[in-house]
Amino acid sequence: MAVRRYLQGAGEADSAYLGFLARLARSLMLVGGVLALAVGALWLLTLPEKMAFFATSPWMLAALVLLLVAVALPTLLGPRLERGLWGYAVFGVGAVALIAVAAAREMLRYTLLLGVHGYDALDYKVNMDWYSTLTFFITFGVLGGVTLGYLLTVAWQAGQHRGSGDAGDAAGAASVYTPSAAVTRFGRWSVGLLVVWIAHYFLIGFYTMVR
């Protein structure tokens, strides 16, 4: 669904291909949704008696509702799938539904360990290393965010640029996508941050070895 909406925004003229993508996406969502629900129901039926309560827990019900919404969303949105960002909503809701299923599974694990074995993972002793923790989150948030943001920006703008795919046509060849000055600076920042991160990595490693 998201790929189809992306191509629509880029002015894709092949309506037959867009129709094929729509049919393929709906079929995959329907079959995948039915299989997910069937396998989930079979799994719940095989749970031992002390775990059977989880089948009707809020976590499982929330996961079930989100899966059903994700499968039904293309029908619920109707013509809005052809406009704005609505075509990407199916992908977003589907991702949230998968996260909800994973969260329900982890809550079952946590509840079982606590209720049956008396083990609370939240009581686990943590020796906090703030430097390593901050390094991880800064790397993930700043370096990852800037670099991934640049790549996504270039990919999006290039894909939405009119005429960029018709290299055999003179007008198409003349309208090859060229990033703006702001996007170019964005790319330089991503490369610069990566260089700083690599230097920091080796400097910290060297400092740790010689201490």
Secondary structure, 3 states (H helix, E strand, C coil): CHHHHHHHHCCCCCHHHHHHHHHHHHHHHHHHHHHHHHHHHHHHHCCCHHHHHHHHCHHHHHHHHHHHHHHHHHHHHHHHHHCCCHHHHHHHHHHHHHHHHHHHHHHHHHHHHHHHHCCCHHHCCCCCCHHHHHHHHHHHHHHHHHHHHHHHHHHHHHHHCCCCCCCCCHHHHHCCCCCCHHHHHHHHHHHHHHHHHHHHHHHHHHHHHHC
